Amino acid sequence: MPGILSVSSIVLPHWCTTSSGRRVVRMAAAHTPIAGVSFEAVTIKPPSHPTYDLKGIIKLALAEDAGNRGDVTCMATIPFDMEVEAHFLAKEDGIIAGIALSEMVFQEVDPSLKVEWSRKDGDYVRKGLQFGKVYGRAHSIVVAERIALNFMQRMSGIATLTKAMADAAQPAYILETRKTAPGLRLVDKWAVLIGGGRNHRLGLFDMVLIKDNHISIAGGISNALRSVDQYLERENLQMEVEVETRTHEEVKEVLQYASQTKTSLTRIMLDNMVVPLPNGDVDVSMLKEAVELINGKFETEASGNVTLETVHKIGQSGVTYISSGALTHSVKALDISLKIDTELALEVGRRTKRA
């Protein structure tokens, strides 16, 4: 079996003081090891988060399956001490993700299980490829199978779409949003990183994002920005600040505010400035004009009407980032299976055109 690496499941915030005297939030890994994971599997680390317990998510998923009895089918049909070898089989082409997390699941169920991989997170796999195996107690493998695959299939689906969109978006960078499955925020965002995207804010705590409702309640975009600047100064905090704009007039108001006031603003979101056309194309002229108005003074982010078909055109507009909720809220899982009898599985797969 490959070497073992302890991976921290909890990341704690601590305060650093800059030369200006402001406190800056930094994330530092807590030395709390979780299930052993092969060094080769952790090619792309999960995002740092101050409270997220990755091992706890795995335990919850396993407990959901086990209920108050455990796997009654396994207990009825499989001798507890029987050992087998099972192979991971790709049933679609795509980017594989969740290998490291899958291995954590097997280690949580039974630390004696041995897991080996011929591919790593972020690699491209073709339909019919056997890219890993697990061997040890049959009972343990079958208990862990569905949870490991659920994580891997979802993450691989996200990574596959992210890779396609990130490639098409260049030179802009692709971001996800907070439109993630409840409880799976870090897992979904980890898959985006594996697919070659970048992470937007992890939650409400690590970035100021002034959106339309904040602006409405504050009584205007300048009032909202002023309130944020005052809050950060009062709390002696330094973090990224983004504001959502929906019109050129709002962009101009933001720029005027920034020209007259010392501000913590770092990025301007250009929301729904990509206009869909009846023929299925999009008009990005409004977006381009907004980027020209900003003229490099701040990072820019395009949001709205972002699809695999439109992202290339949006990426040519000059924006820094393109955010897409579809990366995580409309996931098409990549079809992957774990089979003990791989010859029969391949035969059935060929019959059903799934291998």
Order of alpha helices (4+ residues) and beta strands (2+ residues): beta-beta-beta-beta-alpha-alpha-beta-beta-alpha-beta-beta-beta-alpha-beta-alpha-beta-alpha-alpha-beta-beta-alpha-beta-beta-beta-alpha-beta-alpha-beta-alpha-beta-alpha
